[in-house]
Amino acid sequence: MTNSDELIEKLAAGLAPVPPHALRKRLAHVVGIGVLGAAVALLASFAIRSNSQTVSLVAFTVKFAYSVCVMAMLIVALEQIARPGGRISEPLRVIGAIFVIMVFLAVAQLGYSPPTSYRFLILGYSSVICPFLIAAFGLPAFGANIWFLRRAAPTRPRLAGFIAGACAGATGAWVYSWACIENGIPFITIWYTLGILLSGLLGCFFGKLLLRW
C-alpha cells in the first residue's frame, strides 16, 4: 500500500515550474483569437457600411469606447474568476460606472433632440436583431474563453460561465461597432448592453455544464 510520502513523490514527479504570468499570457492569446473570430464572422455575414450610410463621429466613438471599455473590464474579471476564490467586484463596479455614464449621455442626447426623433434614437434600424448579432459575433470568443477557463481553476462555474459569456458578448459588440450604422446613444446603451447580457446568460447556462470539476 502506497504511503503518503510515496504518493506525493509520484504526483510531483516530472513537474516543471510554471512560467511567470502564464495564465495572463494564455488569456492574451484567447482574447486575440476571440477578436479575430468575431472579425471573420462579421466580414463573412455583414457588409461593412457604405459611404451613403452616414454615422456621426460622436456615435461611432461612443459605441466603440463603450464596448471596448466593458470588454477590457470583463477580461480583467475573466482572469480573476479563473483563479480559485477569485473576486470580481472591482471590475464589475467599473462596468457599473461606465453604464451610468452611458445612461447620462443617452438622456442628454434625448434632451437635446426633438421628440419626433426619440423613436429613431432608441430603436434605430436594427434593435430587433442587434443583441442577437452581438451574441453571434461573440461565439468564437465564448469558445476560446471556455477553453481558457477549463485549463484554469474557477470554483464558481455559473459565475465563471457568465463572465466568459459577457466578455465574449462585449468582444462581439466591439467588433460589431465597426460596422453598426446606428447614431443613437440610447440605442447603444440599451441594445448593446442587452446583447452583452444575453451572451452572459448563455454563458451562465453552459458554464454549469462545461466548467464543473
PyMOL commands that place a pseudoatom at each C-alpha (Angstrom):
pseudoatom trace, name=CA, resn=MET, resi=1, chain=A, elem=C, hetatm=0, pos=[0.000, 0.000, 0.000]
pseudoatom trace, name=CA, resn=THR, resi=2, chain=A, elem=C, hetatm=0, pos=[1.396, 3.396, -1.004]
pseudoatom trace, name=CA, resn=ASN, resi=3, chain=A, elem=C, hetatm=0, pos=[2.066, 5.718, 1.909]
pseudoatom trace, name=CA, resn=SER, resi=4, chain=A, elem=C, hetatm=0, pos=[1.624, 9.481, 1.836]
pseudoatom trace, name=CA, resn=ASP, resi=5, chain=A, elem=C, hetatm=0, pos=[5.271, 10.288, 1.101]
pseudoatom trace, name=CA, resn=GLU, resi=6, chain=A, elem=C, hetatm=0, pos=[5.382, 7.919, -1.867]
pseudoatom trace, name=CA, resn=LEU, resi=7, chain=A, elem=C, hetatm=0, pos=[2.117, 9.302, -3.214]
pseudoatom trace, name=CA, resn=ILE, resi=8, chain=A, elem=C, hetatm=0, pos=[3.408, 12.878, -3.010]
pseudoatom trace, name=CA, resn=GLU, resi=9, chain=A, elem=C, hetatm=0, pos=[6.620, 11.865, -4.779]
pseudoatom trace, name=CA, resn=LYS, resi=10, chain=A, elem=C, hetatm=0, pos=[4.647, 10.216, -7.589]
pseudoatom trace, name=CA, resn=LEU, resi=11, chain=A, elem=C, hetatm=0, pos=[2.373, 13.232, -8.021]
pseudoatom trace, name=CA, resn=ALA, resi=12, chain=A, elem=C, hetatm=0, pos=[5.338, 15.618, -8.034]
pseudoatom trace, name=CA, resn=ALA, resi=13, chain=A, elem=C, hetatm=0, pos=[7.430, 13.548, -10.440]
pseudoatom trace, name=CA, resn=GLY, resi=14, chain=A, elem=C, hetatm=0, pos=[8.118, 15.302, -13.719]
pseudoatom trace, name=CA, resn=LEU, resi=15, chain=A, elem=C, hetatm=0, pos=[6.589, 18.598, -12.670]
pseudoatom trace, name=CA, resn=ALA, resi=16, chain=A, elem=C, hetatm=0, pos=[8.107, 21.668, -14.334]
pseudoatom trace, name=CA, resn=PRO, resi=17, chain=A, elem=C, hetatm=0, pos=[7.971, 25.215, -12.994]
pseudoatom trace, name=CA, resn=VAL, resi=18, chain=A, elem=C, hetatm=0, pos=[5.161, 27.333, -14.404]
pseudoatom trace, name=CA, resn=PRO, resi=19, chain=A, elem=C, hetatm=0, pos=[6.465, 30.280, -16.477]
pseudoatom trace, name=CA, resn=PRO, resi=20, chain=A, elem=C, hetatm=0, pos=[5.828, 33.739, -14.995]
pseudoatom trace, name=CA, resn=HIS, resi=21, chain=A, elem=C, hetatm=0, pos=[2.419, 35.206, -15.896]
pseudoatom trace, name=CA, resn=ALA, resi=22, chain=A, elem=C, hetatm=0, pos=[1.458, 32.012, -17.724]
pseudoatom trace, name=CA, resn=LEU, resi=23, chain=A, elem=C, hetatm=0, pos=[-2.255, 32.486, -17.086]
pseudoatom trace, name=CA, resn=ARG, resi=24, chain=A, elem=C, hetatm=0, pos=[-2.189, 36.083, -18.287]
pseudoatom trace, name=CA, resn=LYS, resi=25, chain=A, elem=C, hetatm=0, pos=[-0.278, 35.183, -21.441]
pseudoatom trace, name=CA, resn=ARG, resi=26, chain=A, elem=C, hetatm=0, pos=[-2.751, 32.400, -22.203]
pseudoatom trace, name=CA, resn=LEU, resi=27, chain=A, elem=C, hetatm=0, pos=[-5.614, 34.846, -21.706]
pseudoatom trace, name=CA, resn=ALA, resi=28, chain=A, elem=C, hetatm=0, pos=[-3.988, 37.329, -24.099]
pseudoatom trace, name=CA, resn=HIS, resi=29, chain=A, elem=C, hetatm=0, pos=[-3.876, 34.640, -26.783]
pseudoatom trace, name=CA, resn=VAL, resi=30, chain=A, elem=C, hetatm=0, pos=[-7.505, 33.739, -26.095]
pseudoatom trace, name=CA, resn=VAL, resi=31, chain=A, elem=C, hetatm=0, pos=[-8.609, 37.373, -26.400]
pseudoatom trace, name=CA, resn=GLY, resi=32, chain=A, elem=C, hetatm=0, pos=[-6.778, 37.676, -29.715]
pseudoatom trace, name=CA, resn=ILE, resi=33, chain=A, elem=C, hetatm=0, pos=[-8.470, 34.539, -31.018]
pseudoatom trace, name=CA, resn=GLY, resi=34, chain=A, elem=C, hetatm=0, pos=[-11.857, 35.859, -29.909]
pseudoatom trace, name=CA, resn=VAL, resi=35, chain=A, elem=C, hetatm=0, pos=[-11.411, 39.216, -31.627]
pseudoatom trace, name=CA, resn=LEU, resi=36, chain=A, elem=C, hetatm=0, pos=[-10.131, 37.575, -34.809]
pseudoatom trace, name=CA, resn=GLY, resi=37, chain=A, elem=C, hetatm=0, pos=[-13.017, 35.110, -34.823]
pseudoatom trace, name=CA, resn=ALA, resi=38, chain=A, elem=C, hetatm=0, pos=[-15.574, 37.890, -34.341]
pseudoatom trace, name=CA, resn=ALA, resi=39, chain=A, elem=C, hetatm=0, pos=[-13.989, 39.937, -37.137]
pseudoatom trace, name=CA, resn=VAL, resi=40, chain=A, elem=C, hetatm=0, pos=[-14.084, 36.977, -39.517]
pseudoatom trace, name=CA, resn=ALA, resi=41, chain=A, elem=C, hetatm=0, pos=[-17.732, 36.339, -38.610]
pseudoatom trace, name=CA, resn=LEU, resi=42, chain=A, elem=C, hetatm=0, pos=[-18.547, 39.996, -39.241]
pseudoatom trace, name=CA, resn=LEU, resi=43, chain=A, elem=C, hetatm=0, pos=[-16.846, 40.074, -42.608]
pseudoatom trace, name=CA, resn=ALA, resi=44, chain=A, elem=C, hetatm=0, pos=[-18.437, 36.786, -43.631]
pseudoatom trace, name=CA, resn=SER, resi=45, chain=A, elem=C, hetatm=0, pos=[-22.003, 37.753, -42.779]
pseudoatom trace, name=CA, resn=PHE, resi=46, chain=A, elem=C, hetatm=0, pos=[-22.389, 41.515, -42.625]
pseudoatom trace, name=CA, resn=ALA, resi=47, chain=A, elem=C, hetatm=0, pos=[-21.460, 44.139, -45.218]
pseudoatom trace, name=CA, resn=ILE, resi=48, chain=A, elem=C, hetatm=0, pos=[-19.326, 46.983, -43.945]
pseudoatom trace, name=CA, resn=ARG, resi=49, chain=A, elem=C, hetatm=0, pos=[-21.358, 50.176, -44.081]
pseudoatom trace, name=CA, resn=SER, resi=50, chain=A, elem=C, hetatm=0, pos=[-21.205, 52.081, -47.344]
pseudoatom trace, name=CA, resn=ASN, resi=51, chain=A, elem=C, hetatm=0, pos=[-20.396, 55.748, -47.711]
pseudoatom trace, name=CA, resn=SER, resi=52, chain=A, elem=C, hetatm=0, pos=[-24.093, 56.524, -48.180]
pseudoatom trace, name=CA, resn=GLN, resi=53, chain=A, elem=C, hetatm=0, pos=[-24.819, 55.361, -44.630]
pseudoatom trace, name=CA, resn=THR, resi=54, chain=A, elem=C, hetatm=0, pos=[-23.752, 58.283, -42.507]
pseudoatom trace, name=CA, resn=VAL, resi=55, chain=A, elem=C, hetatm=0, pos=[-22.622, 57.604, -38.960]
pseudoatom trace, name=CA, resn=SER, resi=56, chain=A, elem=C, hetatm=0, pos=[-21.671, 60.560, -36.820]
pseudoatom trace, name=CA, resn=LEU, resi=57, chain=A, elem=C, hetatm=0, pos=[-18.188, 60.614, -35.345]
pseudoatom trace, name=CA, resn=VAL, resi=58, chain=A, elem=C, hetatm=0, pos=[-19.668, 61.067, -31.865]
pseudoatom trace, name=CA, resn=ALA, resi=59, chain=A, elem=C, hetatm=0, pos=[-21.901, 57.994, -32.174]
pseudoatom trace, name=CA, resn=PHE, resi=60, chain=A, elem=C, hetatm=0, pos=[-19.084, 55.852, -33.554]
pseudoatom trace, name=CA, resn=THR, resi=61, chain=A, elem=C, hetatm=0, pos=[-16.714, 56.995, -30.805]
pseudoatom trace, name=CA, resn=VAL, resi=62, chain=A, elem=C, hetatm=0, pos=[-19.278, 56.305, -28.073]
pseudoatom trace, name=CA, resn=LYS, resi=63, chain=A, elem=C, hetatm=0, pos=[-20.199, 52.803, -29.269]
pseudoatom trace, name=CA, resn=PHE, resi=64, chain=A, elem=C, hetatm=0, pos=[-16.534, 51.942, -29.874]
pseudoatom trace, name=CA, resn=ALA, resi=65, chain=A, elem=C, hetatm=0, pos=[-15.409, 53.265, -26.484]
pseudoatom trace, name=CA, resn=TYR, resi=66, chain=A, elem=C, hetatm=0, pos=[-18.326, 51.752, -24.550]
pseudoatom trace, name=CA, resn=SER, resi=67, chain=A, elem=C, hetatm=0, pos=[-17.855, 48.253, -25.926]
pseudoatom trace, name=CA, resn=VAL, resi=68, chain=A, elem=C, hetatm=0, pos=[-14.059, 48.224, -25.678]
pseudoatom trace, name=CA, resn=CYS, resi=69, chain=A, elem=C, hetatm=0, pos=[-14.084, 49.567, -22.089]
pseudoatom trace, name=CA, resn=VAL, resi=70, chain=A, elem=C, hetatm=0, pos=[-16.633, 46.974, -20.982]
pseudoatom trace, name=CA, resn=MET, resi=71, chain=A, elem=C, hetatm=0, pos=[-14.654, 44.279, -22.796]
pseudoatom trace, name=CA, resn=ALA, resi=72, chain=A, elem=C, hetatm=0, pos=[-11.445, 45.349, -21.049]
pseudoatom trace, name=CA, resn=MET, resi=73, chain=A, elem=C, hetatm=0, pos=[-13.059, 45.179, -17.600]
pseudoatom trace, name=CA, resn=LEU, resi=74, chain=A, elem=C, hetatm=0, pos=[-14.589, 41.785, -18.351]
pseudoatom trace, name=CA, resn=ILE, resi=75, chain=A, elem=C, hetatm=0, pos=[-11.189, 40.489, -19.461]
pseudoatom trace, name=CA, resn=VAL, resi=76, chain=A, elem=C, hetatm=0, pos=[-9.871, 41.536, -16.046]
pseudoatom trace, name=CA, resn=ALA, resi=77, chain=A, elem=C, hetatm=0, pos=[-12.825, 39.779, -14.406]
pseudoatom trace, name=CA, resn=LEU, resi=78, chain=A, elem=C, hetatm=0, pos=[-12.220, 36.678, -16.539]
pseudoatom trace, name=CA, resn=GLU, resi=79, chain=A, elem=C, hetatm=0, pos=[-8.631, 36.433, -15.345]
pseudoatom trace, name=CA, resn=GLN, resi=80, chain=A, elem=C, hetatm=0, pos=[-9.710, 36.832, -11.732]
pseudoatom trace, name=CA, resn=ILE, resi=81, chain=A, elem=C, hetatm=0, pos=[-12.602, 34.356, -11.861]
pseudoatom trace, name=CA, resn=ALA, resi=82, chain=A, elem=C, hetatm=0, pos=[-10.247, 31.783, -13.405]
pseudoatom trace, name=CA, resn=ARG, resi=83, chain=A, elem=C, hetatm=0, pos=[-8.442, 31.530, -10.050]
pseudoatom trace, name=CA, resn=PRO, resi=84, chain=A, elem=C, hetatm=0, pos=[-9.864, 29.691, -7.035]
pseudoatom trace, name=CA, resn=GLY, resi=85, chain=A, elem=C, hetatm=0, pos=[-11.909, 32.140, -4.992]
pseudoatom trace, name=CA, resn=GLY, resi=86, chain=A, elem=C, hetatm=0, pos=[-11.252, 34.954, -7.472]
pseudoatom trace, name=CA, resn=ARG, resi=87, chain=A, elem=C, hetatm=0, pos=[-13.026, 38.210, -6.645]
pseudoatom trace, name=CA, resn=ILE, resi=88, chain=A, elem=C, hetatm=0, pos=[-14.523, 40.278, -9.465]
pseudoatom trace, name=CA, resn=SER, resi=89, chain=A, elem=C, hetatm=0, pos=[-16.229, 43.073, -7.544]
pseudoatom trace, name=CA, resn=GLU, resi=90, chain=A, elem=C, hetatm=0, pos=[-13.796, 45.782, -8.653]
pseudoatom trace, name=CA, resn=PRO, resi=91, chain=A, elem=C, hetatm=0, pos=[-14.138, 45.344, -12.453]
pseudoatom trace, name=CA, resn=LEU, resi=92, chain=A, elem=C, hetatm=0, pos=[-17.912, 44.987, -12.052]
pseudoatom trace, name=CA, resn=ARG, resi=93, chain=A, elem=C, hetatm=0, pos=[-18.060, 48.297, -10.188]
pseudoatom trace, name=CA, resn=VAL, resi=94, chain=A, elem=C, hetatm=0, pos=[-16.134, 49.953, -13.014]
pseudoatom trace, name=CA, resn=ILE, resi=95, chain=A, elem=C, hetatm=0, pos=[-18.572, 48.481, -15.544]
pseudoatom trace, name=CA, resn=GLY, resi=96, chain=A, elem=C, hetatm=0, pos=[-21.450, 49.849, -13.467]
pseudoatom trace, name=CA, resn=ALA, resi=97, chain=A, elem=C, hetatm=0, pos=[-19.867, 53.307, -13.540]
pseudoatom trace, name=CA, resn=ILE, resi=98, chain=A, elem=C, hetatm=0, pos=[-19.383, 53.063, -17.319]
pseudoatom trace, name=CA, resn=PHE, resi=99, chain=A, elem=C, hetatm=0, pos=[-23.042, 52.143, -17.743]
pseudoatom trace, name=CA, resn=VAL, resi=100, chain=A, elem=C, hetatm=0, pos=[-24.137, 55.112, -15.611]
pseudoatom trace, name=CA, resn=ILE, resi=101, chain=A, elem=C, hetatm=0, pos=[-22.098, 57.413, -17.864]
pseudoatom trace, name=CA, resn=MET, resi=102, chain=A, elem=C, hetatm=0, pos=[-23.805, 55.881, -20.897]
pseudoatom trace, name=CA, resn=VAL, resi=103, chain=A, elem=C, hetatm=0, pos=[-27.235, 56.472, -19.377]
pseudoatom trace, name=CA, resn=PHE, resi=104, chain=A, elem=C, hetatm=0, pos=[-26.287, 60.097, -18.720]
pseudoatom trace, name=CA, resn=LEU, resi=105, chain=A, elem=C, hetatm=0, pos=[-25.116, 60.563, -22.329]
pseudoatom trace, name=CA, resn=ALA, resi=106, chain=A, elem=C, hetatm=0, pos=[-28.275, 58.894, -23.641]
pseudoatom trace, name=CA, resn=VAL, resi=107, chain=A, elem=C, hetatm=0, pos=[-30.531, 61.146, -21.581]
pseudoatom trace, name=CA, resn=ALA, resi=108, chain=A, elem=C, hetatm=0, pos=[-28.508, 64.176, -22.673]
pseudoatom trace, name=CA, resn=GLN, resi=109, chain=A, elem=C, hetatm=0, pos=[-28.896, 63.278, -26.347]
pseudoatom trace, name=CA, resn=LEU, resi=110, chain=A, elem=C, hetatm=0, pos=[-32.638, 62.830, -25.911]
pseudoatom trace, name=CA, resn=GLY, resi=111, chain=A, elem=C, hetatm=0, pos=[-32.822, 66.148, -24.085]
pseudoatom trace, name=CA, resn=TYR, resi=112, chain=A, elem=C, hetatm=0, pos=[-31.146, 67.999, -26.955]
pseudoatom trace, name=CA, resn=SER, resi=113, chain=A, elem=C, hetatm=0, pos=[-33.193, 66.220, -29.644]
pseudoatom trace, name=CA, resn=PRO, resi=114, chain=A, elem=C, hetatm=0, pos=[-36.778, 66.870, -30.812]
pseudoatom trace, name=CA, resn=PRO, resi=115, chain=A, elem=C, hetatm=0, pos=[-39.365, 64.367, -29.507]
pseudoatom trace, name=CA, resn=THR, resi=116, chain=A, elem=C, hetatm=0, pos=[-40.036, 63.222, -33.050]
pseudoatom trace, name=CA, resn=SER, resi=117, chain=A, elem=C, hetatm=0, pos=[-36.543, 61.689, -33.169]
pseudoatom trace, name=CA, resn=TYR, resi=118, chain=A, elem=C, hetatm=0, pos=[-36.898, 59.669, -29.951]
pseudoatom trace, name=CA, resn=ARG, resi=119, chain=A, elem=C, hetatm=0, pos=[-38.113, 56.515, -31.664]
pseudoatom trace, name=CA, resn=PHE, resi=120, chain=A, elem=C, hetatm=0, pos=[-35.187, 56.571, -34.095]
pseudoatom trace, name=CA, resn=LEU, resi=121, chain=A, elem=C, hetatm=0, pos=[-32.634, 57.292, -31.369]
pseudoatom trace, name=CA, resn=ILE, resi=122, chain=A, elem=C, hetatm=0, pos=[-33.935, 54.428, -29.212]
pseudoatom trace, name=CA, resn=LEU, resi=123, chain=A, elem=C, hetatm=0, pos=[-34.906, 51.777, -31.776]
pseudoatom trace, name=CA, resn=GLY, resi=124, chain=A, elem=C, hetatm=0, pos=[-32.846, 52.799, -34.792]
pseudoatom trace, name=CA, resn=TYR, resi=125, chain=A, elem=C, hetatm=0, pos=[-32.839, 50.476, -37.770]
pseudoatom trace, name=CA, resn=SER, resi=126, chain=A, elem=C, hetatm=0, pos=[-31.720, 47.275, -36.082]
pseudoatom trace, name=CA, resn=SER, resi=127, chain=A, elem=C, hetatm=0, pos=[-32.963, 46.996, -32.491]
pseudoatom trace, name=CA, resn=VAL, resi=128, chain=A, elem=C, hetatm=0, pos=[-34.700, 43.685, -33.265]
pseudoatom trace, name=CA, resn=ILE, resi=129, chain=A, elem=C, hetatm=0, pos=[-31.501, 41.953, -34.390]
pseudoatom trace, name=CA, resn=CYS, resi=130, chain=A, elem=C, hetatm=0, pos=[-28.705, 43.938, -32.709]
pseudoatom trace, name=CA, resn=PRO, resi=131, chain=A, elem=C, hetatm=0, pos=[-28.457, 41.893, -29.450]
pseudoatom trace, name=CA, resn=PHE, resi=132, chain=A, elem=C, hetatm=0, pos=[-28.527, 38.620, -31.377]
pseudoatom trace, name=CA, resn=LEU, resi=133, chain=A, elem=C, hetatm=0, pos=[-25.850, 39.785, -33.825]
pseudoatom trace, name=CA, resn=ILE, resi=134, chain=A, elem=C, hetatm=0, pos=[-23.646, 40.799, -30.896]
pseudoatom trace, name=CA, resn=ALA, resi=135, chain=A, elem=C, hetatm=0, pos=[-24.138, 37.412, -29.250]
pseudoatom trace, name=CA, resn=ALA, resi=136, chain=A, elem=C, hetatm=0, pos=[-23.481, 35.610, -32.558]
pseudoatom trace, name=CA, resn=PHE, resi=137, chain=A, elem=C, hetatm=0, pos=[-20.291, 37.534, -33.311]
pseudoatom trace, name=CA, resn=GLY, resi=138, chain=A, elem=C, hetatm=0, pos=[-19.120, 36.741, -29.777]
pseudoatom trace, name=CA, resn=LEU, resi=139, chain=A, elem=C, hetatm=0, pos=[-19.452, 32.954, -30.187]
pseudoatom trace, name=CA, resn=PRO, resi=140, chain=A, elem=C, hetatm=0, pos=[-15.802, 32.403, -31.253]
pseudoatom trace, name=CA, resn=ALA, resi=141, chain=A, elem=C, hetatm=0, pos=[-14.680, 34.404, -28.217]
pseudoatom trace, name=CA, resn=PHE, resi=142, chain=A, elem=C, hetatm=0, pos=[-17.004, 32.400, -25.979]
pseudoatom trace, name=CA, resn=GLY, resi=143, chain=A, elem=C, hetatm=0, pos=[-15.497, 29.133, -27.157]
pseudoatom trace, name=CA, resn=ALA, resi=144, chain=A, elem=C, hetatm=0, pos=[-11.995, 30.498, -26.542]
pseudoatom trace, name=CA, resn=ASN, resi=145, chain=A, elem=C, hetatm=0, pos=[-12.959, 31.823, -23.100]
pseudoatom trace, name=CA, resn=ILE, resi=146, chain=A, elem=C, hetatm=0, pos=[-14.417, 28.462, -22.035]
pseudoatom trace, name=CA, resn=TRP, resi=147, chain=A, elem=C, hetatm=0, pos=[-11.264, 26.729, -23.270]
pseudoatom trace, name=CA, resn=PHE, resi=148, chain=A, elem=C, hetatm=0, pos=[-9.236, 29.144, -21.132]
pseudoatom trace, name=CA, resn=LEU, resi=149, chain=A, elem=C, hetatm=0, pos=[-11.361, 28.525, -18.021]
pseudoatom trace, name=CA, resn=ARG, resi=150, chain=A, elem=C, hetatm=0, pos=[-11.243, 24.752, -18.412]
pseudoatom trace, name=CA, resn=ARG, resi=151, chain=A, elem=C, hetatm=0, pos=[-7.452, 24.999, -18.170]
pseudoatom trace, name=CA, resn=ALA, resi=152, chain=A, elem=C, hetatm=0, pos=[-7.636, 27.200, -15.096]
pseudoatom trace, name=CA, resn=ALA, resi=153, chain=A, elem=C, hetatm=0, pos=[-9.310, 26.623, -11.723]
pseudoatom trace, name=CA, resn=PRO, resi=154, chain=A, elem=C, hetatm=0, pos=[-12.612, 28.517, -11.419]
pseudoatom trace, name=CA, resn=THR, resi=155, chain=A, elem=C, hetatm=0, pos=[-14.558, 27.471, -8.336]
pseudoatom trace, name=CA, resn=ARG, resi=156, chain=A, elem=C, hetatm=0, pos=[-17.910, 29.048, -9.322]
pseudoatom trace, name=CA, resn=PRO, resi=157, chain=A, elem=C, hetatm=0, pos=[-18.905, 27.510, -12.665]
pseudoatom trace, name=CA, resn=ARG, resi=158, chain=A, elem=C, hetatm=0, pos=[-22.076, 29.542, -13.244]
pseudoatom trace, name=CA, resn=LEU, resi=159, chain=A, elem=C, hetatm=0, pos=[-20.455, 32.877, -12.448]
pseudoatom trace, name=CA, resn=ALA, resi=160, chain=A, elem=C, hetatm=0, pos=[-17.358, 31.970, -14.442]
pseudoatom trace, name=CA, resn=GLY, resi=161, chain=A, elem=C, hetatm=0, pos=[-19.587, 30.999, -17.369]
pseudoatom trace, name=CA, resn=PHE, resi=162, chain=A, elem=C, hetatm=0, pos=[-21.475, 34.277, -17.098]
pseudoatom trace, name=CA, resn=ILE, resi=163, chain=A, elem=C, hetatm=0, pos=[-18.239, 36.292, -17.169]
pseudoatom trace, name=CA, resn=ALA, resi=164, chain=A, elem=C, hetatm=0, pos=[-16.932, 34.234, -20.097]
pseudoatom trace, name=CA, resn=GLY, resi=165, chain=A, elem=C, hetatm=0, pos=[-20.165, 34.815, -21.994]
pseudoatom trace, name=CA, resn=ALA, resi=166, chain=A, elem=C, hetatm=0, pos=[-20.420, 38.512, -21.160]
pseudoatom trace, name=CA, resn=CYS, resi=167, chain=A, elem=C, hetatm=0, pos=[-16.782, 39.024, -22.146]
pseudoatom trace, name=CA, resn=ALA, resi=168, chain=A, elem=C, hetatm=0, pos=[-17.493, 37.269, -25.437]
pseudoatom trace, name=CA, resn=GLY, resi=169, chain=A, elem=C, hetatm=0, pos=[-20.571, 39.458, -25.931]
pseudoatom trace, name=CA, resn=ALA, resi=170, chain=A, elem=C, hetatm=0, pos=[-18.519, 42.596, -25.305]
pseudoatom trace, name=CA, resn=THR, resi=171, chain=A, elem=C, hetatm=0, pos=[-15.996, 41.348, -27.851]
pseudoatom trace, name=CA, resn=GLY, resi=172, chain=A, elem=C, hetatm=0, pos=[-18.818, 40.818, -30.325]
pseudoatom trace, name=CA, resn=ALA, resi=173, chain=A, elem=C, hetatm=0, pos=[-20.206, 44.288, -29.531]
pseudoatom trace, name=CA, resn=TRP, resi=174, chain=A, elem=C, hetatm=0, pos=[-16.834, 45.924, -30.089]
pseudoatom trace, name=CA, resn=VAL, resi=175, chain=A, elem=C, hetatm=0, pos=[-16.351, 44.227, -33.450]
pseudoatom trace, name=CA, resn=TYR, resi=176, chain=A, elem=C, hetatm=0, pos=[-19.974, 44.927, -34.406]
pseudoatom trace, name=CA, resn=SER, resi=177, chain=A, elem=C, hetatm=0, pos=[-19.423, 48.628, -33.643]
pseudoatom trace, name=CA, resn=TRP, resi=178, chain=A, elem=C, hetatm=0, pos=[-17.042, 48.779, -36.608]
pseudoatom trace, name=CA, resn=ALA, resi=179, chain=A, elem=C, hetatm=0, pos=[-19.982, 48.261, -38.964]
pseudoatom trace, name=CA, resn=CYS, resi=180, chain=A, elem=C, hetatm=0, pos=[-23.006, 49.414, -36.957]
pseudoatom trace, name=CA, resn=ILE, resi=181, chain=A, elem=C, hetatm=0, pos=[-24.854, 52.303, -38.657]
pseudoatom trace, name=CA, resn=GLU, resi=182, chain=A, elem=C, hetatm=0, pos=[-26.817, 53.490, -35.609]
pseudoatom trace, name=CA, resn=ASN, resi=183, chain=A, elem=C, hetatm=0, pos=[-26.384, 57.058, -34.334]
pseudoatom trace, name=CA, resn=GLY, resi=184, chain=A, elem=C, hetatm=0, pos=[-28.476, 56.930, -31.148]
pseudoatom trace, name=CA, resn=ILE, resi=185, chain=A, elem=C, hetatm=0, pos=[-26.650, 56.793, -27.834]
pseudoatom trace, name=CA, resn=PRO, resi=186, chain=A, elem=C, hetatm=0, pos=[-29.870, 55.481, -26.220]
pseudoatom trace, name=CA, resn=PHE, resi=187, chain=A, elem=C, hetatm=0, pos=[-29.788, 52.689, -28.824]
pseudoatom trace, name=CA, resn=ILE, resi=188, chain=A, elem=C, hetatm=0, pos=[-26.211, 51.806, -27.880]
pseudoatom trace, name=CA, resn=THR, resi=189, chain=A, elem=C, hetatm=0, pos=[-26.963, 51.931, -24.151]
pseudoatom trace, name=CA, resn=ILE, resi=190, chain=A, elem=C, hetatm=0, pos=[-29.980, 49.634, -24.424]
pseudoatom trace, name=CA, resn=TRP, resi=191, chain=A, elem=C, hetatm=0, pos=[-29.300, 47.186, -27.220]
pseudoatom trace, name=CA, resn=TYR, resi=192, chain=A, elem=C, hetatm=0, pos=[-25.542, 46.769, -26.931]
pseudoatom trace, name=CA, resn=THR, resi=193, chain=A, elem=C, hetatm=0, pos=[-25.982, 46.147, -23.208]
pseudoatom trace, name=CA, resn=LEU, resi=194, chain=A, elem=C, hetatm=0, pos=[-28.738, 43.608, -23.854]
pseudoatom trace, name=CA, resn=GLY, resi=195, chain=A, elem=C, hetatm=0, pos=[-26.506, 41.789, -26.347]
pseudoatom trace, name=CA, resn=ILE, resi=196, chain=A, elem=C, hetatm=0, pos=[-23.727, 41.529, -23.757]
pseudoatom trace, name=CA, resn=LEU, resi=197, chain=A, elem=C, hetatm=0, pos=[-26.164, 40.349, -21.072]
pseudoatom trace, name=CA, resn=LEU, resi=198, chain=A, elem=C, hetatm=0, pos=[-27.686, 37.789, -23.450]
pseudoatom trace, name=CA, resn=SER, resi=199, chain=A, elem=C, hetatm=0, pos=[-24.230, 36.347, -24.042]
pseudoatom trace, name=CA, resn=GLY, resi=200, chain=A, elem=C, hetatm=0, pos=[-23.626, 36.330, -20.296]
pseudoatom trace, name=CA, resn=LEU, resi=201, chain=A, elem=C, hetatm=0, pos=[-26.843, 34.403, -19.603]
pseudoatom trace, name=CA, resn=LEU, resi=202, chain=A, elem=C, hetatm=0, pos=[-25.942, 31.827, -22.241]
pseudoatom trace, name=CA, resn=GLY, resi=203, chain=A, elem=C, hetatm=0, pos=[-22.520, 31.551, -20.653]
pseudoatom trace, name=CA, resn=CYS, resi=204, chain=A, elem=C, hetatm=0, pos=[-24.090, 31.053, -17.221]
pseudoatom trace, name=CA, resn=PHE, resi=205, chain=A, elem=C, hetatm=0, pos=[-26.110, 28.129, -18.550]
pseudoatom trace, name=CA, resn=PHE, resi=206, chain=A, elem=C, hetatm=0, pos=[-23.229, 26.452, -20.348]
pseudoatom trace, name=CA, resn=GLY, resi=207, chain=A, elem=C, hetatm=0, pos=[-20.771, 27.237, -17.567]
pseudoatom trace, name=CA, resn=LYS, resi=208, chain=A, elem=C, hetatm=0, pos=[-22.698, 24.979, -15.237]
pseudoatom trace, name=CA, resn=LEU, resi=209, chain=A, elem=C, hetatm=0, pos=[-22.270, 22.138, -17.732]
pseudoatom trace, name=CA, resn=LEU, resi=210, chain=A, elem=C, hetatm=0, pos=[-18.766, 22.781, -19.056]
pseudoatom trace, name=CA, resn=LEU, resi=211, chain=A, elem=C, hetatm=0, pos=[-16.864, 24.094, -16.038]
pseudoatom trace, name=CA, resn=ARG, resi=212, chain=A, elem=C, hetatm=0, pos=[-17.789, 21.545, -13.392]
pseudoatom trace, name=CA, resn=TRP, resi=213, chain=A, elem=C, hetatm=0, pos=[-14.835, 19.887, -11.729]
for i in range(1, 213): cmd.bond("trace and resi %d" % i, "trace and resi %d" % (i + 1))
show_as sticks, trace
zoom trace
